[in-house]
Amino acid sequence: MVREENFAPVGNDIYELPATARQDMRGPARIFADRTLLEKAFEDRSIEQLVNTATLPGLVGAAMAMPDCHQGYGFPIGGVVATEYPEGVISPGGVGYDVNCGVRLLRTPLAWEETEPHLAALAESLFRNCPSGMGAKGPIRLSSSQLDDVLVSGAQWAVSEGYGTKEDILRTEEEGAMAGANPAVCSPKSKERGRDQLGTLGSGNHFIEVDRVTHVYDEAAAAAFGLFLGQAVVQIHCGSRGFGHQVCTDYVERLQRTIRNYGFQLPDRQLVCAPLTTREGQEYLEAMKASANFAWANRQVLTEGIRRSFEDVLKGSGSRWEVSVVYDIAHNIAKIEEHSVSGRVVKVCVHRKGATRAFGPGSPALPEQYRAVGQPVLVPGSMGTASYVLVGTEEAMRLSFGSCCHGAGRMLSRKAATRETSGREVMDELAEKGIHIRAGSFRGLAEERPGAYKDVDRVVAVVANAGIARLVAQMQPLAVVKG
């Protein structure tokens, strides 16, 4: 059994278990953490799952976990694993059930004081214009051909239909659409589940949050991102809804039937995977891309709902309320990328599950206006706590395949969170802080209470200390919409 003392410090807030620690490991296991977060990671199966991912065929470099890691399906949430391309494997558990769950940050020209008299009305309008909750239906009922177009073109489809602008697309990872998506490899059930969910928030930890920028750490990067102290901004956190969940379900079941054909010996059946050279591996990749595109279209349609809410509430107030995209980033995805490993450039399949891309300055994958400073990295908090904007670094390209944390990370299961407090108590607690809440259920509030999560301040301090991201701005919540 692996213990905490088996992990040796190899850098600032970086600990590593050597590949010799277990006979089946193909590389080291690395965690970005301070001593407190390292201890926390041993409280569930996070470390066991991290070590298990180091056994994957075709592993390149170290299997990694971010400081917000917690137990997931096969991979820890907060896991980053690269496999060689095309001979390595792709694993649905390394992406997760909510494919392209991600965050979009929107900025306004408003000082937060201008929104303060309108926050209750704004929260109510957001709750009305951005349907939330399990099984929620959106404003668009897609035909079969339209849904296929969404799966191929993602946010670009939404903009072509009048939901947003070209500038929104340019500030979205992959410009809102991964090439190579194939609707034909997505099941009828997945399509039926997704058909009426475009433009919906979902439930669980998904939210829309109106925030104020409370601290600016890097003036140049903040200026490049259009952020300023005291500004009112909005975060969207959601993913591919029932469509992506069903895609993952379908391919986990399919690969569990076919994995014996590859001769793999894996320590956990949840690590089910397929070589990228196989039909199963390619079709999962194509279906995953389709799910990612659905999620980008979803956040794009939600963006228009948010714009409509600001217009409805603030028109006639004398304030300028225009809402524009800062950036949109995925944190449940697998991507084929080129990285420098041991002095040579290699093509790899990078799984980021509960981890966000954090490319440094100069990357051609970034929007032109951000290329000189690096990629915006969006790290939301948990309703009553701070959220952060960071920026990717060259060090991240060296240490973590250009990856960073994606949030605070759960510390309590949803069941445990509801045992300790009620949703009404959470709402009252947040109201005392001046935070306006609109939610579909009190149970959902209890499950997602701030105390169920790790200390986000500590998490971002770790990635900054390790050098894989740099602090740009801090935000505090003003109004929150939950499913």
C-alpha positions as CSV (number, residue, x, y, z in Angstrom):
1,M,0.0,0.0,0.0
2,V,1.3,3.5,-1.0
3,R,1.7,5.9,2.0
4,E,2.2,9.6,2.2
5,E,5.9,9.1,3.1
6,N,6.4,7.3,-0.2
7,F,5.9,10.6,-2.1
8,A,9.1,12.7,-2.2
9,P,9.3,16.4,-2.8
10,V,10.6,17.1,-6.3
11,G,9.9,20.9,-6.6
12,N,7.8,23.6,-5.0
13,D,4.6,22.0,-3.8
14,I,5.3,19.0,-6.1
15,Y,5.5,15.4,-4.8
16,E,6.3,12.3,-6.7
17,L,6.1,8.5,-6.3
18,P,8.7,6.8,-8.4
19,A,7.7,4.3,-11.1
20,T,9.6,1.6,-9.1
21,A,7.1,1.8,-6.3
22,R,4.8,-0.7,-7.9
23,Q,5.6,-3.4,-10.4
24,D,2.9,-2.4,-12.9
25,M,3.6,1.3,-13.1
26,R,4.9,2.6,-16.4
27,G,5.9,6.0,-15.0
28,P,6.0,8.1,-11.9
29,A,2.9,9.4,-10.1
30,R,3.1,13.2,-9.4
31,I,0.8,15.4,-7.3
32,F,0.8,19.1,-7.1
33,A,0.0,19.8,-3.4
34,D,1.3,21.3,-0.2
35,R,1.6,19.0,2.8
36,T,-2.0,19.6,3.9
37,L,-3.5,18.9,0.6
38,L,-1.3,15.8,0.2
39,E,-2.7,14.5,3.4
40,K,-6.3,15.3,2.3
41,A,-5.7,13.3,-0.9
42,F,-5.2,10.1,1.1
43,E,-8.6,10.5,2.7
44,D,-10.4,8.9,-0.3
45,R,-9.1,6.8,-3.2
46,S,-7.5,9.8,-5.0
47,I,-3.9,8.6,-4.6
48,E,-4.8,4.9,-5.3
49,Q,-6.5,6.1,-8.5
50,L,-3.5,8.3,-9.4
51,V,-1.1,5.4,-9.0
52,N,-3.4,3.2,-11.1
53,T,-3.4,5.6,-14.0
54,A,0.4,5.3,-14.1
55,T,-0.1,1.8,-15.3
56,L,-1.9,2.8,-18.5
57,P,-0.4,1.4,-21.8
58,G,1.5,4.1,-23.7
59,L,1.9,6.4,-20.7
60,V,4.2,9.4,-21.5
61,G,5.9,11.1,-18.5
62,A,4.2,11.1,-15.2
63,A,0.6,10.4,-14.3
64,M,-0.5,13.6,-12.5
65,A,-3.1,14.9,-10.0
66,M,-3.8,18.6,-9.3
67,P,-4.3,20.0,-5.8
68,D,-8.1,19.9,-6.1
69,C,-8.0,16.2,-6.8
70,H,-10.7,13.8,-5.3
71,Q,-12.0,10.4,-6.0
72,G,-13.6,9.9,-9.4
73,Y,-14.5,7.1,-11.9
74,G,-11.2,5.2,-12.6
75,F,-9.1,8.4,-12.8
76,P,-9.1,10.9,-9.9
77,I,-11.0,14.1,-10.6
78,G,-8.1,16.5,-11.1
79,G,-6.1,13.9,-13.1
80,V,-3.8,14.5,-16.1
81,V,-2.5,11.7,-18.1
82,A,-0.8,11.7,-21.5
83,T,-0.4,8.6,-23.7
84,E,1.7,8.3,-26.9
85,Y,-0.1,9.0,-30.2
86,P,-1.3,7.0,-32.0
87,E,0.0,3.8,-30.3
88,G,-1.3,4.8,-26.8
89,V,-4.7,4.5,-25.3
90,I,-7.7,6.7,-24.7
91,S,-9.9,6.1,-21.6
92,P,-13.5,7.5,-21.1
93,G,-12.7,7.5,-17.3
94,G,-9.9,10.0,-18.1
95,V,-12.4,12.4,-19.5
96,G,-15.4,11.8,-17.2
97,Y,-19.1,11.5,-17.6
98,D,-19.8,15.2,-18.2
99,V,-17.7,15.6,-21.3
100,N,-16.4,19.2,-21.6
101,C,-17.8,20.3,-18.3
102,G,-16.1,23.7,-18.4
103,V,-16.2,27.4,-17.4
104,R,-16.9,30.5,-19.4
105,L,-16.0,33.9,-17.9
106,L,-18.0,36.9,-19.1
107,R,-17.1,40.6,-18.4
108,T,-19.1,43.7,-18.3
109,P,-18.2,47.4,-18.3
110,L,-20.0,47.8,-15.0
111,A,-18.5,48.5,-11.6
112,W,-20.2,46.1,-9.2
113,E,-21.8,48.9,-7.3
114,E,-23.9,49.6,-10.4
115,T,-25.4,46.1,-10.2
116,E,-25.9,46.1,-6.4
117,P,-29.5,47.6,-6.5
118,H,-30.5,45.1,-9.2
119,L,-28.9,41.9,-7.9
120,A,-32.1,40.3,-6.6
121,A,-33.9,41.1,-9.9
122,L,-30.9,39.9,-11.9
123,A,-30.7,36.6,-10.0
124,E,-34.4,36.1,-10.7
125,S,-34.0,36.9,-14.4
126,L,-31.0,34.6,-14.8
127,F,-32.9,31.8,-13.1
128,R,-35.8,32.3,-15.5
129,N,-33.7,32.8,-18.7
130,C,-31.2,30.0,-18.0
131,P,-33.2,26.8,-17.2
132,S,-31.5,24.8,-14.5
133,G,-31.9,21.5,-12.7
134,M,-31.8,17.8,-13.6
135,G,-33.6,17.1,-16.8
136,A,-34.3,20.8,-17.5
137,K,-35.4,21.7,-21.0
138,G,-33.9,24.6,-22.9
139,P,-35.3,27.2,-25.3
140,I,-34.4,25.3,-28.4
141,R,-36.0,22.0,-29.6
142,L,-33.5,20.6,-32.1
143,S,-34.5,18.5,-35.1
144,S,-32.3,15.5,-35.8
145,S,-30.4,17.3,-38.5
146,Q,-29.9,20.4,-36.4
147,L,-28.6,18.3,-33.5
148,D,-26.1,16.7,-35.9
149,D,-25.0,20.2,-36.9
150,V,-24.5,21.2,-33.3
151,L,-22.4,18.1,-32.7
152,V,-20.2,19.0,-35.6
153,S,-20.0,22.8,-35.3
154,G,-20.5,23.4,-31.6
155,A,-20.7,27.1,-30.5
156,Q,-20.2,28.1,-34.1
157,W,-23.6,26.6,-34.9
158,A,-25.1,28.7,-32.1
159,V,-23.6,31.9,-33.3
160,S,-24.8,31.1,-36.9
161,E,-28.3,30.9,-35.4
162,G,-28.0,34.3,-33.8
163,Y,-26.8,33.2,-30.3
164,G,-23.8,35.5,-29.9
165,T,-21.0,36.9,-32.0
166,K,-17.9,35.9,-33.8
167,E,-15.8,37.5,-31.0
168,D,-17.4,35.0,-28.6
169,I,-16.0,32.1,-30.7
170,L,-12.5,33.6,-31.0
171,R,-12.3,33.6,-27.2
172,T,-13.4,30.0,-26.8
173,E,-11.0,27.0,-26.6
174,E,-10.9,25.3,-30.1
175,E,-13.0,28.3,-31.3
176,G,-16.0,26.3,-29.8
177,A,-15.7,23.2,-32.1
178,M,-13.3,20.3,-32.1
179,A,-12.6,19.0,-35.6
180,G,-13.4,15.4,-36.3
181,A,-16.6,15.0,-34.3
182,N,-18.9,12.3,-35.8
183,P,-22.6,12.3,-34.9
184,A,-22.9,8.8,-36.5
185,V,-21.0,7.2,-33.6
186,C,-23.3,8.7,-31.0
187,S,-26.2,6.5,-29.9
188,P,-29.9,7.4,-30.5
189,K,-30.3,7.4,-26.8
190,S,-27.6,10.0,-26.3
191,K,-29.2,12.2,-29.0
192,E,-32.6,11.9,-27.5
193,R,-31.3,12.9,-24.1
194,G,-29.6,16.0,-25.5
195,R,-32.1,17.1,-28.0
196,D,-34.0,19.5,-25.8
197,Q,-31.2,20.4,-23.3
198,L,-29.3,23.0,-25.3
199,G,-29.1,26.2,-23.3
200,T,-29.6,24.6,-19.9
201,L,-27.5,24.7,-16.7
202,G,-28.1,21.3,-15.2
203,S,-27.7,20.4,-11.6
204,G,-25.0,19.4,-9.1
205,N,-22.0,21.8,-9.0
206,H,-23.1,23.7,-12.1
207,F,-24.0,27.3,-11.7
208,I,-24.2,30.8,-13.1
209,E,-22.5,33.4,-10.8
210,V,-22.4,37.2,-10.8
211,D,-19.1,38.2,-9.2
212,R,-17.1,41.3,-8.4
213,V,-13.3,41.5,-9.1
214,T,-11.9,42.0,-5.6
215,H,-8.2,41.8,-6.3
216,V,-5.9,42.2,-9.3
217,Y,-2.5,40.5,-8.9
218,D,-1.2,41.0,-12.5
219,E,-2.1,44.3,-14.0
220,A,-0.8,43.5,-17.5
221,A,-2.6,40.1,-17.8
222,A,-5.8,41.6,-16.3
223,A,-5.7,44.4,-18.8
224,A,-5.2,41.9,-21.7
225,F,-8.3,39.9,-20.4
226,G,-10.3,43.1,-20.0
227,L,-10.6,42.8,-16.2
228,F,-10.4,45.6,-13.7
229,L,-10.7,46.0,-9.9
230,G,-14.4,46.3,-8.8
231,Q,-15.7,45.0,-12.1
232,A,-18.9,43.0,-12.3
233,V,-18.3,39.7,-14.2
234,V,-20.2,36.5,-14.7
235,Q,-19.2,32.8,-14.6
236,I,-20.9,29.9,-16.3
237,H,-20.0,26.4,-15.1
238,C,-21.8,23.5,-17.0
239,G,-21.1,20.8,-19.6
240,S,-22.7,18.5,-22.2
241,R,-25.7,17.6,-20.1
242,G,-27.5,14.2,-20.7
243,F,-25.9,13.9,-24.1
244,G,-22.3,13.7,-22.9
245,H,-23.2,11.5,-19.9
246,Q,-24.9,9.0,-22.2
247,V,-21.9,9.0,-24.6
248,C,-19.6,8.2,-21.7
249,T,-22.0,5.5,-20.4
250,D,-22.2,3.9,-23.9
251,Y,-18.5,3.7,-24.5
252,V,-17.6,2.5,-21.0
253,E,-20.0,-0.4,-21.5
254,R,-18.6,-1.0,-25.0
255,L,-15.0,-0.9,-24.1
256,Q,-15.6,-3.2,-21.1
257,R,-16.8,-5.8,-23.6
258,T,-13.8,-5.4,-26.0
259,I,-10.9,-4.6,-23.7
260,R,-10.0,-8.3,-23.4
261,N,-9.1,-8.2,-27.2
262,Y,-6.1,-5.9,-26.4
263,G,-4.5,-8.1,-23.7
264,F,-4.3,-5.3,-21.2
265,Q,-3.9,-6.1,-17.5
266,L,-5.4,-3.1,-15.6
267,P,-5.6,-2.8,-11.8
268,D,-9.2,-1.3,-11.9
269,R,-11.9,-2.1,-14.5
270,Q,-12.9,1.6,-14.3
271,L,-9.7,2.3,-16.2
272,V,-11.2,0.7,-19.3
273,C,-9.5,2.0,-22.4
274,A,-8.8,1.3,-26.1
275,P,-5.8,1.9,-28.3
276,L,-6.2,5.0,-30.4
277,T,-5.4,2.9,-33.5
278,T,-8.5,0.7,-33.0
279,R,-12.0,1.3,-34.2
280,E,-13.3,1.5,-30.6
281,G,-10.7,4.1,-29.7
282,Q,-11.3,6.2,-32.7
283,E,-15.1,6.1,-32.4
284,Y,-14.9,7.1,-28.7
285,L,-12.7,10.0,-29.6
286,E,-15.1,11.1,-32.3
287,A,-18.1,10.8,-30.0
288,M,-16.2,12.7,-27.2
289,K,-15.5,15.5,-29.6
290,A,-19.2,15.6,-30.5
291,S,-20.0,15.9,-26.8
292,A,-17.5,18.6,-26.3
293,N,-19.0,20.6,-29.2
294,F,-22.5,20.2,-27.6
295,A,-21.1,21.6,-24.4
296,W,-19.6,24.7,-26.1
297,A,-22.9,25.3,-27.9
298,N,-24.7,24.9,-24.6
299,R,-22.6,27.6,-22.9
300,Q,-22.9,29.8,-26.0
301,V,-26.8,29.7,-25.8
302,L,-26.6,30.3,-22.0
303,T,-24.5,33.3,-22.7
304,E,-27.3,34.8,-24.7
305,G,-29.7,34.1,-21.8
306,I,-27.4,36.0,-19.5
307,R,-27.2,38.9,-22.0
308,R,-31.0,39.0,-22.1
309,S,-31.2,39.1,-18.3
310,F,-28.7,42.0,-18.1
311,E,-30.7,43.9,-20.8
312,D,-34.1,43.2,-19.1
313,V,-32.9,44.3,-15.7
314,L,-30.6,47.2,-16.5
315,K,-32.2,48.9,-19.5
316,G,-33.2,52.3,-18.5
317,S,-30.8,52.4,-15.6
318,G,-28.3,54.6,-17.4
319,S,-25.6,51.9,-17.0
320,R,-23.8,50.2,-19.9
321,W,-24.4,46.5,-19.5
322,E,-22.8,44.9,-22.5
323,V,-21.6,41.3,-21.8
324,S,-18.6,39.9,-23.6
325,V,-16.6,36.7,-23.4
326,V,-13.2,36.7,-21.6
327,Y,-12.6,33.0,-22.3
328,D,-14.2,29.6,-22.3
329,I,-12.2,26.5,-21.2
330,A,-12.9,22.8,-20.9
331,H,-11.9,20.7,-17.9
332,N,-13.2,17.2,-18.9
333,I,-11.6,16.4,-22.2
334,A,-9.0,14.4,-24.1
335,K,-7.0,16.2,-26.8
336,I,-4.2,15.3,-29.3
337,E,-1.4,17.8,-28.6
338,E,2.3,18.2,-29.2
339,H,4.6,18.6,-26.1
340,S,8.3,18.6,-25.5
341,V,9.2,15.5,-23.4
342,S,12.9,14.8,-22.5
343,G,14.1,17.3,-25.1
344,R,12.0,16.0,-28.1
345,V,8.6,17.1,-29.4
346,V,6.1,14.2,-29.2
347,K,2.4,13.9,-30.1
348,V,0.3,12.7,-27.2
349,C,-3.3,12.2,-26.2
350,V,-3.7,14.4,-23.0
351,H,-6.5,13.4,-20.7
352,R,-7.6,16.3,-18.5
353,K,-10.3,15.2,-16.0
354,G,-11.2,17.9,-13.7
355,A,-8.1,19.8,-15.0
356,T,-7.9,22.7,-17.3
357,R,-5.5,23.5,-20.1
358,A,-3.0,26.2,-19.0
359,F,-0.9,27.0,-22.1
360,G,1.9,29.5,-21.7
361,P,2.7,32.6,-23.8
362,G,3.3,32.2,-27.5
363,S,1.1,29.2,-28.1
364,P,-0.6,29.3,-31.5
365,A,-3.6,27.6,-29.9
366,L,-4.5,30.8,-28.0
367,P,-6.5,33.8,-29.3
368,E,-4.2,36.4,-30.8
369,Q,-5.0,39.0,-28.2
370,Y,-3.9,36.6,-25.4
371,R,-0.9,35.1,-27.1
372,A,1.7,37.4,-25.6
373,V,0.5,36.8,-22.0
374,G,-0.7,33.2,-22.0
375,Q,-4.0,31.4,-21.7
376,P,-6.7,32.5,-19.2
377,V,-7.2,29.7,-16.6
378,L,-10.6,29.9,-14.8
379,V,-10.8,28.4,-11.3
380,P,-14.3,28.8,-9.7
381,G,-14.9,28.6,-6.0
382,S,-18.0,27.2,-4.3
383,M,-20.9,29.7,-4.0
384,G,-19.7,31.5,-0.9
385,T,-15.9,31.5,-1.6
386,A,-13.5,33.3,-4.0
387,S,-13.0,32.3,-7.6
388,Y,-9.8,33.0,-9.5
389,V,-8.5,33.9,-12.9
390,L,-5.0,32.7,-13.5
391,V,-2.8,32.6,-16.6
392,G,-0.8,29.6,-18.1
393,T,3.0,29.5,-18.0
394,E,5.9,28.1,-19.9
395,E,6.6,26.0,-16.7
396,A,3.2,24.3,-17.1
397,M,4.3,23.2,-20.5
398,R,7.3,21.5,-19.0
399,L,5.8,20.1,-15.8
400,S,2.1,19.3,-16.5
401,F,1.5,19.1,-20.2
402,G,0.2,22.6,-20.0
403,S,-2.4,21.8,-17.4
404,C,-3.7,23.3,-14.1
405,C,-6.4,22.8,-11.5
406,H,-10.1,23.4,-12.3
407,G,-11.7,24.4,-9.0
408,A,-11.6,23.9,-5.2
409,G,-12.2,20.1,-5.3
410,R,-14.8,18.2,-3.3
411,M,-13.9,17.3,0.3
412,L,-17.2,15.8,1.3
413,S,-19.5,13.5,-0.7
414,R,-22.9,15.0,-1.5
415,K,-24.5,12.6,0.9
416,A,-22.1,13.6,3.7
417,A,-22.7,17.3,2.9
418,T,-26.5,17.0,3.3
419,R,-26.1,15.2,6.6
420,E,-24.3,18.1,8.2
421,T,-26.5,21.0,7.1
422,S,-29.7,21.9,5.4
423,G,-30.2,23.8,2.2
424,R,-32.2,26.5,4.1
425,E,-29.2,27.0,6.4
426,V,-26.9,27.3,3.5
427,M,-29.2,29.9,1.9
428,D,-29.4,31.9,5.1
429,E,-25.6,31.7,5.6
430,L,-25.0,33.1,2.1
431,A,-27.7,35.7,2.5
432,E,-25.9,37.0,5.6
433,K,-22.9,37.6,3.3
434,G,-25.0,39.5,0.9
435,I,-25.1,36.8,-1.7
436,H,-28.4,36.4,-3.6
437,I,-29.2,32.7,-4.3
438,R,-31.7,31.2,-6.7
439,A,-31.9,27.4,-6.7
440,G,-34.1,24.6,-7.9
441,S,-33.9,22.7,-4.6
442,F,-32.7,23.1,-1.0
443,R,-31.1,19.7,-1.2
444,G,-28.9,20.8,-4.1
445,L,-27.8,23.8,-2.0
446,A,-26.9,21.5,0.9
447,E,-24.9,19.2,-1.4
448,E,-22.9,22.1,-2.8
449,R,-22.4,24.2,0.3
450,P,-19.0,25.9,0.5
451,G,-17.8,23.6,3.4
452,A,-18.1,20.5,1.2
453,Y,-15.1,21.8,-0.8
454,K,-11.4,22.3,-0.2
455,D,-9.9,25.7,0.4
456,V,-9.7,27.3,-3.0
457,D,-7.2,29.9,-1.8
458,R,-4.9,27.1,-0.8
459,V,-5.4,25.2,-4.1
460,V,-4.5,28.2,-6.3
461,A,-1.6,29.0,-4.0
462,V,-0.2,25.6,-4.8
463,V,-0.4,25.9,-8.6
464,A,1.2,29.4,-8.4
465,N,4.0,28.2,-6.1
466,A,4.6,25.2,-8.4
467,G,4.8,27.6,-11.3
468,I,2.1,26.0,-13.5
469,A,-0.1,29.1,-13.4
470,R,0.2,32.7,-12.3
471,L,-2.4,34.6,-10.3
472,V,-4.3,37.4,-12.3
473,A,-7.4,38.2,-10.4
474,Q,-9.7,37.2,-7.5
475,M,-13.5,37.4,-7.7
476,Q,-16.2,37.1,-4.9
477,P,-19.8,36.1,-5.5
478,L,-22.7,38.6,-5.6
479,A,-25.5,36.4,-6.9
480,V,-25.6,32.6,-7.7
481,V,-28.0,30.5,-9.8
482,K,-28.0,26.8,-9.0
483,G,-29.9,23.8,-10.4
